[in-house]
Amino acid sequence: MATLNLRLPDSLDRQLSALAAQTHQNRSDLARAALKQYLRDQERERLMAEMETAFRVLATSPEARAERIAIAEDFLPLDNEALDLAEGHKPGDAEPEPWWK
């Protein structure tokens, strides 16, 4: 395991020590957990920024829009079948009379 020496401001050191005493953990464990969470958050933010960039490109691309529409049209029969099943109808049965008539 690698070693990291770290200088902390006095106020942060006091907070870390107080939390260690409250939680019955040592300061190193708390610092490792905080650093791990920080690195995880940074990675998540980076991925979210990359996804946002990709979504913006896809949202403004006429080719991507045409592809989305084609895919939606391909899946429409399956979506309708799933909706029929969810409503308790067998796929292909005649539409029931509307209840509001």
Residue, then its C-alpha position, 0 to 999 in steps of 0.5 A: m500500500a502506498t503512503l501519502n503525507l498530507r498537510l491539513p489546515d488546523s480547522l480541517d484537522r480538528q473536524l477530521s479528528a472529531l469525526a474519527a472520535q465520533t465514528h470510532q474510525n481512524r483518521s486514515d480510514l476516513a481520509r481514504a473514504a473521502l478521497k475515494q468518494y471524491l475521485r468517484d465523483q470526479e469520474r462521474e462528472r467527467l462521464m456526464a460531461e462526455m454524455e452531454t456533449a454526445f447528446r447535444v450532437l445527436a439532438t442537433s444531427p438530422e441524420a441521427r433524428a432520421e435514425r431515431i424515427a426509423i428505430a421508433e417505427d420499427f419498434l411500434p408494433l412491439d410497443n403496441e403488443a406490450l401495451d395490449l399485454a399490460e392492459g390484459h388484452k391478447p395481441g391482435d384482439a379487437e379494440p374494446e369499446p371505450w368505457w366513456k361512451 
